[in-house]
Amino acid sequence: MRTAVAFGTGLVFALGLGLGGMTQPARIIGFLDVAGVWDPTLVFVLAGAVGSHMLAWLWIRRRRNPVFAYGFQIPRERLIDTRLVLGAVLFGVGWGIGGYCPGPAVTSVVSGQPVALAFVGAMLAGVALFDLTPLGSPRVRSPLPAEAGTAARPADEALSALTDA
Amino acid sequence: MTGATIASALLGGLLIGLSSSALLLFNGRIAGISGILGGVLRPMAGEWSWRIWFVAGLLAGGLVVYAVAPGAFAVAVHRSWPLLLAGGVLVGFGARLGSGCTSGHGVCGLSRWSARSWVATAVFTAAGGVTVFVLDHVLAGG
């Protein structure tokens, strides 16, 4: 069942991206281009997604367990650190260049367009590159030097069950 | 922007929200695409196959969209190849470093009122805005 849910949710996610226009990089660039002809499409997509998921979350959070699994894996990290901000800056620069974020990029592979294929190849290389750095190693829990001594942890390590008590 | 565009954008967003909600409700997992890709490339026991199936679902959904409306994948953005590739690497690396992307922080995190996600979303949107301004207005002379 978990497999079917994963496949089905991935499929619906892609339909939503396509219907919402998020697989068109020009729409993303148009949203980010506040000095040009601004394209607000992304705002409406985000409103629909966050609005519905926020309501669902209010209900889901009261459950002890998911329907087909034991424990929720929700990021529990609270610290706003250099790593979070620097990662978001790098991500934003790349997003502004290509107009693709990971979901739409992967979905666009099926179009076979060289731009989408090249972007996804480079993106996966970026993910793999991160895993090669000390920060990406699952064994390393140390924070960036600037935050030595704080409780910063890689997000993967911070994933924890809501209901682990 | 027409009313039809607004309606399909809202409906598209609703599908994304429903998908994220179903994955959380049934499997207890966050629909963060960069995290899912990271987990595909660096498998952890018991957490690999659902990620592969989610990506397969994304591709299947992409095929449906392509069959119905190939124009949904129009690129219409012109960047040099080296710049485009650099952008891809930055998106992949930055999403992993910042623990999320537009789906994990932008949809799932905002919905859970995660302060980290609100900060990340504000920062990457601002960084994207500055990048587009520099590329399309400063450097392009427009």
Interface residues (C-beta under 8 A of the other chain):
Chain A: M1 R2 T3 V5 A6 F7 G8 T9 G10 L11 V12 F13 A14 L15 G16 L17 G18 L19 G20 G21 M22 T23 Q24 P25 A26 I29 L32 D33 V34 A35 G36 D39 P40 T41 L42 F44 V45 L46 A47 G48 A49 V50 G51 S52 H53 M54 A56 W57 I60 R61 R63 N65 P66 V67 F68 A69 Y70 G71 F72 Q73 I74 P75 E77 R78 L79 I80 R83 L84 V85 L86 G87 A88 V89 L90 F91 G92 V93 G94 W95 G96 I97 G98 G99 Y100 C101 P102 G103 A105 V106 T107 S108 V109 V110 S111 Q113 V115 A116 A118 F119 V120 G121 A122 M123 L124 A125 G126 V127 A128 L129 F130 D131 L135 G136 P138 P154 A155 D156
Chain B: M1 T5 I6 S8 A9 L10 L11 G12 G13 L14 L15 I16 G17 L18 S19 S20 S21 A22 L23 L24 L25 F26 N27 G28 R29 I30 A31 I33 S34 G35 L37 G38 L41 R42 M44 S49 W50 R51 W53 F54 V55 A56 G57 L58 L59 A60 G61 G62 L63 V64 V65 Y66 A69 P70 A72 F73 A74 V75 A76 V77 R79 W81 L83 L84 L85 A86 G87 G88 V89 L90 V91 G92 F93 G94 A95 R96 L97 G98 S99 G100 C101 T102 S103 H105 G106 V107 C108 G109 L110 S111 R112 S114 A115 R116 V119 A120 T121 V123 F124 T125 A126 A127 G128 G129 V130 T131 V132 F133 L135 D136 H137 G142
